[in-house]
Amino acid sequence: MAGLFWVDGNGCLLGAPPLKDGTGVRLSDEGLEVFGTETGAWSWEQVERVTVADAPVRSALRRGLSTAFSFAATAAGFGGPEEPPLMTVRVTLPEGERAYEVPSAAWPAYTEREVALSHRLMDRFTAGAARPSLLTGWWRASDCPVALRPGEREALLEELLERWAGR
């Protein structure tokens, strides 16, 4: 996971892979594809903007407290979160906006900075100034790290944005 992006050997998604009976949003160099319970596909030339609304965001302190509470509740037999929170991917097209709910990949939440950096990278995708293969290339070259810490995710997004600056 890198910011709002789930990256693995199958490509790049916004959010986590879809839940059972859910929707996923796949990003490729060609464009954006919605799959699962809802479907659709658009080239980057057709997409005006992509944003992720209501991504779970918390400060480091709140993330730590939430994680500690969840572990304590699970240990006490009250169970833990069954499913990740959903976030809304908004795709703006010339004919209007479409919204799709996808699961969050961050547990318990993203940082404000990684959400902002992820939106900057998505803006570059829609402007044709960067490609999602930037993320899949990183994943393949990095020995497939599974769990980056929030600061590491922010640093990675900053590095990717700098690499594509001025292109």
Secondary structure, 3 states (H helix, E strand, C coil): CECCEEEECCEEEECCCCCCCCEEEEECCCEEEEEECCCEEEECCCCCEEEEECCCECCHHHHHHHHHHHHHHHHCCCCCCCCCCEEEEEEEECCEEEEEEEECCCCCCECHHHHHHHHHHHHHHHHCCCCCHHHHHHHHHCCCCCCCCHHHHHHHHHHHHHHCCCC
